[in-house]
Amino acid sequence: MNTLKSRLTLLFGGLAFVATAASTWVVSDLAVDALRKSTGQNLEEIAIQFRDKIDLDLYERYNDFKVVSAFVSPLLESGREAEIAPVIDALQHNFSSYAWVGLVSPAGMVIESNGGLLRGADVSQRPWFKQALKQPYMGDAHDAILLAEKLYNPTSAPLRFLDLAVPLRSEDGTLLGVLGAHLYLDWVANMGRTLMTPMRKRLNAEFIVADQSGAVLIGPPGSVRQALPEALINRMKTVESGYLTTALAFNDTPTETQDYLVGFTRLQGRGEYESFNWWVLVRKPTADAFTTARDLRTSLIMVGLVVAPILLLFVSLVARWTTRPLLKMTAEASHLDPEKPDTLIRLRDDYAEVKTLSSVLRDLIRSLANKTRELNELNAHLEQRVAERTQELEHANLKLEATAHTDSLTGLNNRGHYFKLGETALKKAVRSNSPLAVIMFDADHFKTVNDTYGHAAGDRALVHLAQMALQALRDTDILARVGGEEFAVVLENTTEQSAAEVAERLRASIAATPLILDTEELVLTVSVGVACLKPDRAASLDALLGLADKALYAAKAGGRNRVCCYSALPASANQPTPPG
């Protein structure tokens, strides 16, 4: 045993064994801790995703009502309540979790609602109505009261709603009514099921949503209306989001004593309305959450036990290979006879290894140089590809932006972009103290066109009107389709007389240029209203459009296919809208 080979074997073998055992233990601890932390962070991230989804959906519902209220208020103010019902039905149809959407008078009577539910009912004492008289209101979960017996409920559990209501006001701030809605609380559970479906097999986790007091709103069977443990709530209050291990049994499951790994967070809310401060939790039994970690530790220890003997064998072979030249030299030295040249130690090329190593290094450097050149070429190619992709993305973004600003049928500016450009033109007119004119024109008897020739021909007619308008207007004029068959134009630095001349040229051009259909020619006419003002800082585009709209109505009432200027109207002119 007292040989160089045995000593090298014992020395490096012992080091290899100790290093393997220590590294296996340390790596297993680090891996297990990392896996536990990763699992907890996964649950926390899922809770945050669910929270963000709830926040986003609530904000979208709030924006739905802001948009609808902006559309409904002018209808109420002009006495066109009959046009409101389709808007309410469309709102409820587009988001099925609206249990009820209704328009309520300032006195608290339901004027209109989806499906006529509660029409004529007095809701003046409901909290959501009282709050919405002053400002937009979003109410926390509560049991259904008036609608409990009127809505279909496939479960034995009572229906629970969230409230959303906004006041409807005229331009001068007069209260016109309240637009209110009840959302099914199960909408949150449906979001949870949708979010969990792709992760159920991988995580085997459960969602829990609790209100700010800790009462469960959405959760596993038997947990609804139960309270979260006080200790858990106190720990969650210390941070915005996180994860922890805790007991999370509910009163109706006394045998449920196992611990859970729980990821949690809290609803953020927005400046427009007060947050519900709901808790969002994702729980998973620790027995499941840490099974992988325990298996990993066992696997790493087993691997270490297998690797250690292999390393010992490898060290023994390396020691034998390393000492072989020395053993040969030792054998030669034991037979050394200075008198016999053939017994001397053979002359060895001590630099053969260096020569080999230098050759290997030279080849390696050559290989690395080739690899570096290939990598540089690849990087250059990738940079070119990235630049091309970036250019394509910018082009796609420009195209998307253009799509968002244009009417899909006619290619003109849509209503939203028209108002944006119009407000800019108005500000320029105020700064330069120059007149600003608006032209509004509407296809005459357009309903007859649709009824007689079909909606496809109606669409062609709208495109035809748009093309004729583009030909008749200047490049600097702002043209848009603002309604079904209604178009509007903003003309900068233009007097009413000049705008009237443009309008007459437009009207005459359309009347003189029929639309060629498959079997006949369709003569279209338009009625045109013109208004102009020299704006000040208090002026608004809505007001100017209102003047042009009155002139348009006057043109309709005067027989259609004509141009009417607002300045030419009698002081008492406030005609009702003629049909078509």
C-alpha positions as CSV (number, residue, x, y, z in Angstrom):
1,M,0.0,0.0,0.0
2,N,3.0,2.2,0.5
3,T,3.2,3.2,-3.2
4,L,2.6,6.4,-5.1
5,K,-0.4,4.8,-6.9
6,S,-2.1,3.8,-3.6
7,R,-1.4,7.1,-2.0
8,L,-2.8,9.0,-5.0
9,T,-5.8,6.7,-5.0
10,L,-6.5,7.2,-1.3
11,L,-5.9,10.9,-1.4
12,F,-8.0,11.8,-4.5
13,G,-10.5,9.1,-3.9
14,G,-11.1,10.4,-0.4
15,L,-11.4,13.9,-1.7
16,A,-13.8,12.8,-4.4
17,F,-16.0,10.9,-2.0
18,V,-16.1,13.8,0.5
19,A,-16.7,16.3,-2.3
20,T,-19.4,14.2,-3.8
21,A,-21.2,13.7,-0.5
22,A,-21.0,17.4,0.5
23,S,-22.0,18.7,-3.0
24,T,-24.9,16.2,-3.1
25,W,-26.2,17.4,0.2
26,V,-25.7,21.1,-0.5
27,V,-27.1,20.8,-4.1
28,S,-30.1,18.8,-2.8
29,D,-30.8,21.4,-0.1
30,L,-30.4,24.3,-2.6
31,A,-32.5,22.5,-5.2
32,V,-35.3,21.6,-2.7
33,D,-35.4,25.2,-1.3
34,A,-35.4,26.6,-4.8
35,L,-38.2,24.3,-5.9
36,R,-40.3,25.2,-2.8
37,K,-39.7,28.9,-3.4
38,S,-40.5,28.4,-7.1
39,T,-43.7,26.6,-6.3
40,G,-44.7,29.4,-3.8
41,Q,-43.8,32.1,-6.4
42,N,-45.9,30.2,-9.0
43,L,-48.9,30.3,-6.8
44,E,-48.3,34.0,-6.0
45,E,-48.0,34.8,-9.7
46,I,-51.2,32.9,-10.5
47,A,-53.0,34.8,-7.7
48,I,-51.6,38.1,-9.2
49,Q,-52.7,37.1,-12.7
50,F,-56.2,36.3,-11.3
51,R,-56.2,39.6,-9.4
52,D,-55.2,41.5,-12.6
53,K,-57.8,39.8,-14.6
54,I,-60.5,40.8,-12.1
55,D,-59.2,44.3,-11.9
56,L,-59.1,44.5,-15.7
57,D,-62.6,43.1,-16.1
58,L,-64.0,45.5,-13.5
59,Y,-62.3,48.4,-15.3
60,E,-63.7,47.3,-18.7
61,R,-67.2,47.2,-17.2
62,Y,-66.7,50.7,-15.8
63,N,-65.5,51.9,-19.3
64,D,-68.5,50.1,-20.9
65,F,-70.8,52.3,-18.8
66,K,-68.8,55.5,-19.4
67,V,-69.1,54.9,-23.2
68,V,-72.7,53.9,-23.0
69,S,-73.6,56.9,-20.8
70,A,-71.9,59.3,-23.3
71,F,-74.2,57.8,-26.0
72,V,-77.4,57.6,-23.9
73,S,-77.2,61.0,-22.3
74,P,-77.9,62.9,-25.7
75,L,-80.7,60.5,-26.4
76,L,-82.3,61.3,-23.1
77,E,-81.8,65.0,-23.5
78,S,-83.4,65.0,-26.9
79,G,-86.3,62.9,-25.8
80,R,-85.4,59.8,-27.8
81,E,-85.8,57.2,-25.1
82,A,-87.1,54.6,-27.6
83,E,-83.6,54.3,-29.0
84,I,-82.1,53.4,-25.7
85,A,-83.5,49.9,-25.3
86,P,-81.4,48.4,-28.1
87,V,-78.3,49.9,-26.5
88,I,-79.1,48.3,-23.2
89,D,-79.9,45.0,-24.8
90,A,-76.6,45.1,-26.8
91,L,-74.6,45.9,-23.6
92,Q,-76.1,42.9,-21.8
93,H,-75.7,40.7,-24.9
94,N,-72.0,41.5,-25.3
95,F,-71.2,40.6,-21.7
96,S,-73.5,37.8,-20.4
97,S,-72.5,38.3,-16.8
98,Y,-74.7,41.4,-16.6
99,A,-77.7,40.0,-14.8
100,W,-79.6,43.3,-15.2
101,V,-78.9,46.6,-17.0
102,G,-81.4,49.4,-16.5
103,L,-82.0,53.1,-17.1
104,V,-83.6,54.8,-14.1
105,S,-85.2,58.2,-13.9
106,P,-83.9,60.9,-11.5
107,A,-87.0,60.0,-9.3
108,G,-85.9,56.3,-9.1
109,M,-88.3,54.7,-11.5
110,V,-86.9,52.1,-14.0
111,I,-87.5,53.5,-17.5
112,E,-85.9,50.8,-19.6
113,S,-84.0,47.6,-18.9
114,N,-82.7,44.4,-20.7
115,G,-85.7,42.2,-21.4
116,G,-88.0,44.7,-19.6
117,L,-87.0,43.3,-16.2
118,L,-88.2,45.6,-13.4
119,R,-89.5,48.2,-15.9
120,G,-91.6,50.6,-13.9
121,A,-90.2,49.5,-10.5
122,D,-89.1,52.0,-7.9
123,V,-85.4,51.6,-7.0
124,S,-85.0,55.0,-5.3
125,Q,-84.1,53.4,-2.0
126,R,-81.4,51.0,-3.4
127,P,-77.9,52.0,-2.3
128,W,-76.5,51.9,-5.8
129,F,-79.1,54.4,-7.0
130,K,-78.5,56.8,-4.1
131,Q,-74.8,56.8,-4.6
132,A,-74.9,57.1,-8.4
133,L,-77.0,60.3,-8.1
134,K,-73.7,62.0,-7.0
135,Q,-70.9,60.0,-8.8
136,P,-70.1,56.7,-10.5
137,Y,-70.6,53.8,-8.1
138,M,-69.3,50.3,-7.9
139,G,-70.8,48.2,-5.0
140,D,-69.4,45.1,-3.3
141,A,-71.0,41.6,-3.4
142,H,-74.5,41.3,-2.0
143,D,-77.5,38.9,-2.3
144,A,-80.0,39.5,-5.0
145,I,-83.2,41.2,-3.7
146,L,-85.6,42.4,-6.4
147,L,-84.3,40.0,-9.1
148,A,-84.0,36.9,-7.0
149,E,-87.2,35.4,-8.3
150,K,-87.1,36.8,-11.8
151,L,-83.7,35.4,-12.9
152,Y,-83.0,31.7,-13.7
153,N,-80.8,30.1,-11.0
154,P,-79.7,26.5,-11.7
155,T,-78.2,26.1,-8.3
156,S,-79.6,26.1,-4.7
157,A,-77.2,28.9,-3.7
158,P,-78.7,32.4,-3.6
159,L,-77.8,34.7,-6.5
160,R,-75.1,37.3,-5.6
161,F,-74.4,40.5,-7.4
162,L,-71.9,43.3,-7.8
163,D,-73.4,46.8,-8.5
164,L,-72.3,49.3,-11.1
165,A,-74.0,52.6,-11.7
166,V,-73.2,56.0,-13.3
167,P,-75.1,59.3,-13.4
168,L,-76.3,60.5,-16.8
169,R,-76.1,64.3,-17.1
170,S,-76.7,66.9,-19.8
171,E,-74.1,69.2,-21.1
172,D,-75.1,71.8,-18.5
173,G,-74.8,69.2,-15.6
174,T,-78.5,68.5,-15.2
175,L,-79.2,65.0,-13.9
176,L,-81.0,63.0,-16.6
177,G,-81.1,59.7,-14.9
178,V,-78.9,56.8,-13.7
179,L,-77.6,53.9,-15.7
180,G,-77.2,50.9,-13.4
181,A,-76.4,47.2,-13.6
182,H,-76.0,44.1,-11.5
183,L,-73.2,41.7,-12.4
184,Y,-73.3,38.0,-11.4
185,L,-70.7,37.3,-8.7
186,D,-70.2,33.9,-10.4
187,W,-68.5,35.9,-13.2
188,V,-65.4,35.9,-10.9
189,A,-65.7,32.1,-10.5
190,N,-66.0,31.6,-14.2
191,M,-62.8,33.6,-14.7
192,G,-61.1,31.4,-12.1
193,R,-62.1,28.2,-13.8
194,T,-61.0,29.6,-17.2
195,L,-57.6,30.6,-15.8
196,M,-57.1,27.3,-13.9
197,T,-58.1,24.9,-16.7
198,P,-54.7,24.8,-18.4
199,M,-52.9,24.6,-15.1
200,R,-55.1,22.2,-13.2
201,K,-53.2,19.0,-14.1
202,R,-49.8,20.7,-13.5
203,L,-50.6,22.5,-10.2
204,N,-53.7,20.8,-8.7
205,A,-54.5,24.2,-7.0
206,E,-57.7,26.0,-6.0
207,F,-58.7,29.6,-6.2
208,I,-60.2,31.5,-3.2
209,V,-61.6,35.1,-3.3
210,A,-62.5,36.7,0.0
211,D,-63.9,40.1,0.7
212,Q,-62.0,42.7,2.8
213,S,-63.4,41.2,6.1
214,G,-62.1,37.7,5.1
215,A,-65.5,36.2,4.2
216,V,-65.1,33.8,1.2
217,L,-66.9,34.9,-1.9
218,I,-65.6,32.3,-4.3
219,G,-63.9,29.1,-3.3
220,P,-63.9,25.3,-3.0
221,P,-67.2,23.6,-2.2
222,G,-68.4,24.4,1.2
223,S,-66.1,27.4,1.7
224,V,-68.5,30.2,0.5
225,R,-69.4,32.7,3.3
226,Q,-66.9,31.0,5.6
227,A,-64.2,33.2,7.2
228,L,-60.5,33.0,6.5
229,P,-58.3,32.4,9.6
230,E,-57.6,35.6,11.5
231,A,-53.9,34.7,11.7
232,L,-53.8,34.3,7.9
233,I,-55.4,37.7,7.3
234,N,-53.0,39.5,9.7
235,R,-50.0,37.9,7.9
236,M,-51.4,38.9,4.5
237,K,-51.9,42.5,5.6
238,T,-48.2,43.0,6.1
239,V,-47.3,42.7,2.3
240,E,-49.0,43.5,-0.9
241,S,-48.6,39.9,-2.2
242,G,-46.6,36.8,-1.4
243,Y,-46.9,33.2,-0.3
244,L,-46.8,31.2,2.9
245,T,-47.6,27.8,4.4
246,T,-50.6,27.7,6.7
247,A,-53.6,25.7,7.9
248,L,-56.6,26.7,5.8
249,A,-59.5,24.5,6.9
250,F,-63.1,25.8,6.9
251,N,-65.8,25.3,9.5
252,D,-67.7,22.7,7.6
253,T,-64.6,20.5,7.1
254,P,-63.3,19.9,10.6
255,T,-61.2,16.9,9.4
256,E,-59.3,19.1,7.0
257,T,-56.2,19.6,9.1
258,Q,-53.5,19.5,6.5
259,D,-51.4,22.5,5.7
260,Y,-51.5,24.4,2.5
261,L,-49.0,26.4,0.4
262,V,-50.9,29.7,-0.3
263,G,-50.1,32.4,-2.8
264,F,-52.0,35.6,-2.1
265,T,-52.5,39.2,-3.3
266,R,-55.1,41.9,-3.0
267,L,-57.1,43.8,-5.6
268,Q,-55.5,47.1,-6.6
269,G,-58.4,49.3,-7.6
270,R,-58.1,52.4,-9.8
271,G,-58.5,56.1,-9.3
272,E,-61.9,56.3,-10.9
273,Y,-63.6,54.1,-8.2
274,E,-62.8,52.7,-4.8
275,S,-61.4,49.2,-4.7
276,F,-63.2,46.3,-3.1
277,N,-60.0,45.3,-1.3
278,W,-60.7,41.6,-2.1
279,W,-58.2,39.0,-1.1
280,V,-57.2,36.6,-4.0
281,L,-55.6,33.3,-2.9
282,V,-54.4,30.2,-4.6
283,R,-53.9,27.2,-2.3
284,K,-52.3,23.8,-2.8
285,P,-51.8,21.1,-0.2
286,T,-48.2,21.1,1.1
287,A,-48.2,17.3,0.6
288,D,-48.6,17.9,-3.1
289,A,-46.6,21.1,-3.3
290,F,-43.5,19.6,-1.7
291,T,-43.7,16.1,-3.1
292,T,-41.5,17.0,-6.0
293,A,-39.0,18.6,-3.7
294,R,-38.8,15.5,-1.5
295,D,-38.5,13.3,-4.5
296,L,-35.7,15.5,-5.9
297,R,-33.8,15.3,-2.6
298,T,-34.1,11.5,-2.6
299,S,-33.0,11.3,-6.3
300,L,-30.0,13.5,-5.7
301,I,-28.9,11.4,-2.7
302,M,-29.3,8.2,-4.7
303,V,-27.3,9.7,-7.6
304,G,-24.6,10.7,-5.1
305,L,-24.4,7.2,-3.7
306,V,-24.0,5.8,-7.2
307,V,-21.6,8.4,-8.4
308,A,-19.2,8.1,-5.4
309,P,-18.0,4.5,-6.2
310,I,-17.7,5.4,-9.9
311,L,-15.5,8.3,-9.0
312,L,-13.4,6.1,-6.7
313,L,-12.9,3.6,-9.6
314,F,-12.1,6.5,-12.0
315,V,-9.6,7.9,-9.6
316,S,-7.9,4.6,-9.3
317,L,-7.6,4.3,-13.1
318,V,-6.3,7.8,-13.4
319,A,-3.7,7.2,-10.7
320,R,-2.6,4.0,-12.5
321,W,-2.4,5.9,-15.8
322,T,-0.5,8.8,-14.2
323,T,2.1,6.6,-12.4
324,R,2.7,4.2,-15.3
325,P,5.6,6.2,-16.8
326,L,7.2,6.6,-13.4
327,L,6.8,2.8,-12.7
328,K,8.6,2.0,-16.0
329,M,11.4,4.4,-15.1
330,T,11.6,2.9,-11.7
331,A,11.9,-0.6,-13.2
332,E,14.5,0.6,-15.6
333,A,16.3,2.3,-12.6
334,S,16.3,-1.0,-10.6
335,H,18.2,-2.8,-13.5
336,L,20.5,0.1,-14.1
337,D,24.1,-0.9,-14.9
338,P,26.4,1.9,-15.8
339,E,28.6,-0.5,-17.6
340,K,26.0,-1.7,-19.9
341,P,24.5,1.0,-22.1
342,D,21.5,-1.2,-23.0
343,T,20.4,-1.2,-19.3
344,L,20.4,2.6,-18.9
345,I,17.1,4.5,-18.7
346,R,16.0,5.2,-22.2
347,L,16.1,8.7,-23.3
348,R,12.6,10.0,-23.3
349,D,11.3,13.0,-25.1
350,D,10.2,14.9,-22.0
351,Y,8.6,17.5,-24.2
352,A,6.4,15.2,-26.1
353,E,3.4,16.1,-23.9
354,V,4.2,19.7,-24.3
355,K,4.4,19.2,-28.0
356,T,1.2,17.4,-28.0
357,L,-0.4,19.9,-25.8
358,S,0.8,22.8,-27.9
359,S,-0.5,21.0,-31.0
360,V,-3.9,20.5,-29.2
361,L,-3.9,24.1,-28.1
362,R,-3.1,25.3,-31.6
363,D,-5.9,23.2,-33.0
364,L,-8.2,24.4,-30.3
365,I,-7.3,28.1,-30.9
366,R,-7.8,27.5,-34.6
367,S,-11.1,25.9,-33.9
368,L,-12.1,28.7,-31.5
369,A,-11.2,31.3,-34.1
370,N,-13.3,29.5,-36.7
371,K,-16.2,29.3,-34.2
372,T,-15.8,33.0,-33.3
373,R,-15.9,34.0,-37.0
374,E,-19.0,31.8,-37.4
375,L,-20.6,33.4,-34.4
376,N,-19.9,36.9,-35.6
377,E,-21.4,36.1,-38.9
378,L,-24.4,34.5,-37.2
379,N,-24.7,37.6,-35.0
380,A,-24.6,39.9,-38.0
381,H,-27.3,37.8,-39.7
382,L,-29.4,37.8,-36.5
383,E,-29.0,41.6,-36.2
384,Q,-30.2,41.9,-39.8
385,R,-33.1,39.6,-39.1
386,V,-34.0,41.6,-35.9
387,A,-33.9,44.9,-37.9
388,E,-36.1,43.4,-40.5
389,R,-38.5,42.0,-37.9
390,T,-38.5,45.4,-36.2
391,Q,-39.3,47.1,-39.4
392,E,-42.1,44.7,-40.1
393,L,-43.5,45.2,-36.5
394,E,-43.4,49.0,-37.0
395,H,-45.2,48.7,-40.3
396,A,-47.8,46.4,-38.6
397,N,-48.2,48.9,-35.8
398,L,-48.7,51.8,-38.3
399,K,-51.3,49.7,-40.1
400,L,-53.0,48.8,-36.8
401,E,-53.1,52.5,-35.8
402,A,-54.5,53.4,-39.2
403,T,-57.2,50.7,-38.8
404,A,-58.1,52.1,-35.4
405,H,-58.6,55.6,-36.8
406,T,-60.6,54.7,-40.0
407,D,-64.1,53.5,-40.8
408,S,-63.8,49.9,-42.1
409,L,-66.4,50.3,-44.8
410,T,-65.5,53.7,-46.4
411,G,-61.9,54.1,-45.4
412,L,-62.7,57.6,-44.0
413,N,-61.9,58.8,-40.5
414,N,-64.1,57.2,-37.9
415,R,-66.1,59.2,-35.4
416,G,-63.5,59.0,-32.6
417,H,-60.6,60.1,-34.9
418,Y,-62.7,62.8,-36.4
419,F,-63.3,64.4,-33.0
420,K,-59.6,64.1,-32.2
421,L,-58.6,65.9,-35.4
422,G,-61.5,68.3,-35.0
423,E,-60.5,69.4,-31.5
424,T,-57.0,70.0,-32.8
425,A,-58.4,72.2,-35.6
426,L,-60.6,74.0,-33.1
427,K,-57.6,74.8,-30.9
428,K,-55.6,76.1,-34.0
429,A,-58.6,78.3,-34.9
430,V,-58.7,79.8,-31.4
431,R,-55.0,80.5,-31.5
432,S,-55.1,82.1,-34.9
433,N,-58.5,83.8,-34.4
434,S,-59.7,82.3,-37.7
435,P,-63.1,81.0,-38.6
436,L,-63.9,77.3,-38.4
437,A,-66.7,75.7,-40.5
438,V,-68.5,72.3,-40.2
439,I,-70.4,70.6,-43.0
440,M,-72.8,67.7,-42.1
441,F,-74.5,65.8,-44.9
442,D,-76.8,62.8,-44.8
443,A,-78.0,60.5,-47.6
444,D,-81.6,61.1,-48.4
445,H,-84.1,58.2,-48.1
446,F,-81.2,55.8,-47.3
447,K,-83.6,53.4,-45.6
448,T,-85.4,53.1,-48.9
449,V,-82.1,52.2,-50.7
450,N,-81.5,49.4,-48.2
451,D,-85.0,48.1,-48.4
452,T,-85.2,48.2,-52.2
453,Y,-81.7,47.2,-53.2
454,G,-80.4,45.4,-50.2
455,H,-77.8,46.2,-47.6
456,A,-74.9,45.3,-50.0
457,A,-76.1,48.1,-52.3
458,G,-76.5,50.3,-49.3
459,D,-72.8,49.7,-48.4
460,R,-71.8,50.5,-52.0
461,A,-73.8,53.7,-51.8
462,L,-72.0,54.8,-48.7
463,V,-68.6,54.1,-50.3
464,H,-69.8,56.0,-53.4
465,L,-70.8,59.0,-51.2
466,A,-67.4,58.9,-49.5
467,Q,-65.5,58.8,-52.8
468,M,-67.5,61.8,-54.1
469,A,-66.9,63.7,-51.0
470,L,-63.1,63.1,-51.2
471,Q,-63.1,64.4,-54.8
472,A,-65.1,67.5,-53.8
473,L,-63.1,68.5,-50.7
474,R,-59.6,69.8,-50.2
475,D,-56.8,67.6,-48.9
476,T,-56.7,69.7,-45.7
477,D,-60.4,69.2,-44.9
478,I,-61.2,66.7,-42.2
479,L,-63.8,64.2,-43.5
480,A,-65.4,61.4,-41.5
481,R,-68.3,59.0,-41.3
482,V,-69.9,59.8,-38.0
483,G,-73.1,57.7,-38.2
484,G,-74.8,55.1,-40.4
485,E,-75.3,57.4,-43.5
486,E,-74.2,60.6,-41.9
487,F,-70.9,62.3,-42.8
488,A,-69.2,65.4,-41.3
489,V,-66.4,67.7,-42.5
490,V,-64.3,70.3,-40.6
491,L,-63.0,73.1,-42.8
492,E,-60.2,75.2,-41.2
493,N,-59.9,79.0,-41.9
494,T,-63.2,78.9,-43.9
495,T,-66.2,81.2,-43.7
496,E,-69.8,80.0,-43.8
497,Q,-70.2,81.3,-47.3
498,S,-67.1,79.5,-48.6
499,A,-68.2,76.4,-46.7
500,A,-71.7,76.7,-48.3
501,E,-70.0,76.9,-51.8
502,V,-68.1,73.7,-51.0
503,A,-71.3,72.0,-49.7
504,E,-73.2,73.0,-52.8
505,R,-70.4,71.6,-55.0
506,L,-70.5,68.4,-53.1
507,R,-74.3,68.2,-53.2
508,A,-74.4,68.9,-57.0
509,S,-71.6,66.4,-57.7
510,I,-73.4,63.6,-55.8
511,A,-76.7,64.3,-57.5
512,A,-75.1,64.4,-60.9
513,T,-73.1,61.2,-60.5
514,P,-75.4,58.1,-60.1
515,L,-74.1,54.9,-58.6
516,I,-73.9,52.1,-61.3
517,L,-75.5,48.9,-59.9
518,D,-75.6,45.6,-61.7
519,T,-78.9,46.3,-63.5
520,E,-79.5,50.0,-63.2
521,E,-78.3,53.4,-62.1
522,L,-79.0,54.6,-58.6
523,V,-79.3,58.4,-58.2
524,L,-78.4,59.5,-54.7
525,T,-78.9,62.9,-53.1
526,V,-77.8,64.3,-49.9
527,S,-79.1,67.0,-47.5
528,V,-76.3,69.3,-46.2
529,G,-76.1,71.5,-43.2
530,V,-73.4,74.2,-42.8
531,A,-72.3,76.1,-39.7
532,C,-69.4,78.4,-38.9
533,L,-68.1,80.2,-35.9
534,K,-65.1,82.2,-34.9
535,P,-64.2,80.2,-31.8
536,D,-63.0,81.4,-28.5
537,R,-61.6,79.3,-25.7
538,A,-65.0,78.3,-24.5
539,A,-66.1,76.9,-27.9
540,S,-66.5,73.2,-28.4
541,L,-66.6,71.0,-31.5
542,D,-69.8,69.4,-30.1
543,A,-71.5,72.8,-30.1
544,L,-70.5,73.5,-33.7
545,L,-71.6,70.1,-34.8
546,G,-74.9,70.8,-33.1
547,L,-75.4,73.9,-35.2
548,A,-74.6,72.1,-38.4
549,D,-76.9,69.3,-37.4
550,K,-79.8,71.8,-37.0
551,A,-79.0,73.2,-40.4
552,L,-79.0,69.6,-41.8
553,Y,-82.4,69.0,-40.2
554,A,-83.7,72.2,-41.8
555,A,-82.4,70.9,-45.2
556,K,-84.3,67.7,-44.7
557,A,-87.4,69.5,-43.6
558,G,-87.1,71.9,-46.6
559,G,-87.4,69.0,-49.1
560,R,-83.9,67.4,-49.1
561,N,-81.2,67.5,-51.8
562,R,-80.3,71.0,-50.7
563,V,-77.8,73.0,-48.7
564,C,-78.9,74.9,-45.6
565,C,-76.7,77.3,-43.5
566,Y,-77.3,77.7,-39.8
567,S,-77.1,81.5,-40.1
568,A,-80.1,81.4,-42.5
569,L,-82.4,79.6,-40.0
570,P,-85.1,81.6,-38.2
571,A,-84.3,82.2,-34.5
572,S,-87.0,79.7,-33.4
573,A,-85.8,76.9,-35.7
574,N,-85.4,73.7,-33.8
575,Q,-86.9,71.2,-36.1
576,P,-87.5,67.5,-35.2
577,T,-85.4,65.0,-37.2
578,P,-87.2,64.1,-40.5
579,P,-87.0,60.4,-41.3
580,G,-84.4,59.3,-43.9
